[in-house]
Amino acid sequence: MKKKAKIGELLEIRRRQGVAMYKKGFNQYEVAEALGVKQASVSRWIACEAESGEDGLRCKPRTGPEPKLNGEQKNEELPRIKKRLRARLDADFRG
């Protein structure tokens, strides 16, 4: 079974294609039009690649906020939360 690509991976591929087109002699406006993006995006991709090489075009992991519960608190609270959620779902389905 084939793995489904994530949106970040697809965007990374588009960035790599854009930089490759630019290196082949297309100008930024032509690259932007071909890929359906703004010229400023192409300019940013080129600058990132020039500064950081291939790594500059990679997807960057999004981290999110710091957890409010530590591991021990999470282990204590999670069963209670699940129990309340099940009760609420049961009540919703009963009407």
FISE-374291 format. One line per 5 residues: number of its first residue (from 1); their letters; for each residue z, x, y of N, C-alpha, C, O. Coordinates in steps of 0.2 Angstrom, whole numbers. Layout:
N
NUM> a> Z/X/Y/Z/X/Y/Z/X/Y/Z/X/Y | ...
This chain:
95
1> mkkka> 0/4/-6/0/0/0/0/4/6/4/9/7 | -4/3/11/-5/7/17/1/5/22/3/0/23 | 3/11/25/9/10/30/6/7/36/1/10/39 | 9/3/39/7/0/46/9/4/51/15/6/52 | 5/6/56/6/10/61/11/7/67/10/1/68
6> kigel> 16/10/69/20/8/75/16/8/81/12/13/82 | 18/4/86/15/5/93/15/11/96/11/14/99 | 21/15/95/22/22/98/17/26/95/14/31/99 | 16/26/89/11/30/85/4/29/88/0/34/89 | 2/23/89/-5/21/91/-5/23/99/-11/26/100
11> leirr> 0/23/103/-1/25/109/-1/33/110/-5/36/114 | 2/36/105/1/44/104/-6/45/103/-9/50/105 | -9/42/98/-16/43/96/-20/42/102/-25/46/103 | -19/37/106/-23/36/112/-22/42/117/-27/44/120 | -16/44/118/-15/50/122/-19/56/120/-22/59/124
16> rqgva> -19/57/114/-22/63/111/-30/62/112/-33/67/113 | -32/56/110/-40/55/111/-42/56/119/-47/59/120 | -37/54/123/-39/55/130/-39/62/132/-44/64/136 | -35/66/130/-34/73/132/-40/77/128/-44/81/132 | -42/75/122/-48/78/119/-54/76/123/-59/80/123
21> mykkg> -55/70/125/-61/68/129/-61/72/135/-67/74/137 | -56/73/138/-56/77/145/-58/84/143/-62/87/147 | -55/87/138/-57/94/136/-64/94/134/-67/100/135 | -68/89/132/-75/89/130/-79/88/136/-85/89/136 | -76/87/142/-80/87/148/-80/80/152/-83/80/157
26> fnqye> -77/75/149/-77/69/153/-72/69/158/-67/73/158 | -73/66/164/-68/66/169/-63/61/168/-64/57/164 | -58/61/172/-52/57/171/-54/50/172/-51/46/168 | -58/48/176/-60/41/177/-64/38/171/-63/33/169 | -68/43/168/-72/41/162/-68/40/156/-68/35/152
31> vaeal> -63/44/156/-58/44/150/-54/37/151/-53/33/146 | -51/36/157/-47/30/158/-51/24/157/-49/19/154 | -58/23/159/-62/17/158/-63/17/150/-63/11/148 | -64/22/147/-66/22/139/-60/19/135/-61/16/130 | -54/21/138/-48/19/134/-44/13/137/-39/11/134
36> gvkqa> -47/11/142/-43/5/145/-37/6/148/-32/2/148 | -36/12/151/-30/13/155/-31/15/162/-37/16/164 | -26/17/166/-27/19/173/-28/26/173/-26/30/169 | -32/28/178/-33/36/179/-27/40/180/-26/45/177 | -22/37/183/-15/40/183/-12/42/177/-9/47/176
41> svsrw> -13/37/172/-10/39/165/-14/45/162/-11/49/159 | -20/45/163/-24/51/160/-22/57/163/-21/62/160 | -21/57/170/-19/63/173/-12/65/171/-11/71/170 | -7/60/170/-1/62/167/-1/65/160/2/70/159 | -6/62/156/-6/65/149/-9/72/149/-6/76/146
46> iacea> -14/73/154/-16/80/154/-11/85/157/-11/91/154 | -7/83/162/-2/87/164/4/88/159/6/94/158 | 5/83/155/10/84/149/8/89/144/12/93/142 | 1/88/142/-1/93/137/-2/100/140/-1/105/136 | -3/101/146/-4/107/149/3/111/150/4/117/149
51> esged> 8/107/151/15/110/152/18/111/145/22/116/144 | 17/106/140/21/106/134/17/107/128/19/107/122 | 10/107/129/6/108/123/6/101/119/7/96/122 | 4/101/113/4/95/109/10/91/109/10/85/108 | 16/94/109/22/91/110/23/86/116/27/81/115
56> glrck> 20/88/121/20/84/127/17/77/126/18/72/130 | 13/76/121/9/70/120/13/66/114/11/60/113 | 18/68/111/21/65/106/26/59/109/28/59/114 | 27/54/104/31/49/106/38/51/107/41/56/103 | 42/49/111/49/51/112/53/46/110/52/40/112
61> prtgp> 58/48/106/63/43/103/67/39/109/69/43/113 | 68/33/108/72/29/113/78/28/110/79/26/105 | 83/31/114/90/31/111/94/24/113/97/22/108 | 95/22/118/99/16/119/106/18/121/107/23/122 | 110/13/123/116/14/125/121/17/120/120/16/114
66> epkln> 126/20/122/132/22/118/135/16/114/136/11/117 | 136/17/108/140/11/104/147/10/107/150/14/109 | 148/3/107/155/2/110/160/2/105/166/3/107 | 158/2/98/163/3/93/162/9/89/157/11/88 | 168/12/87/167/18/83/166/16/76/166/10/75
71> geqkn> 165/21/71/164/19/64/169/15/61/168/10/58 | 176/16/63/181/13/60/181/6/62/182/1/59 | 181/5/69/181/-2/72/175/-6/69/176/-12/68 | 169/-3/69/163/-6/66/165/-9/59/163/-15/58 | 168/-5/55/169/-7/48/174/-13/48/174/-17/43
76> eelpr> 179/-13/53/183/-19/53/180/-25/56/182/-30/53 | 176/-24/61/173/-30/65/167/-33/61/166/-39/62 | 163/-29/58/157/-32/55/158/-37/50/155/-42/51 | 163/-37/45/164/-43/41/166/-49/45/164/-55/43 | 170/-48/50/172/-54/54/166/-57/57/165/-63/58
81> ikkrl> 162/-53/60/156/-56/64/151/-59/59/149/-65/60 | 150/-56/53/146/-59/48/149/-66/46/145/-71/45 | 155/-66/45/158/-73/43/157/-78/48/156/-84/46 | 158/-76/55/157/-81/60/150/-83/60/149/-89/61 | 146/-79/59/138/-80/60/137/-85/54/133/-90/55
86> rarld> 139/-84/48/137/-88/42/140/-95/44/137/-100/42 | 146/-96/46/149/-102/48/145/-106/53/144/-112/52 | 143/-102/58/139/-106/63/132/-108/60/130/-113/62 | 129/-104/56/122/-105/53/123/-111/48/119/-116/48 | 129/-111/45/130/-117/40/131/-124/44/128/-129/42
91> adfrg> 134/-123/50/135/-129/54/129/-131/57/128/-137/57 | 125/-127/59/118/-129/62/114/-132/57/110/-137/59 | 114/-130/51/109/-133/46/112/-139/43/108/-144/41 | 118/-140/44/121/-147/41/120/-152/46/120/-158/45 | 119/-150/52/117/-155/57/122/-157/62/121/-162/66
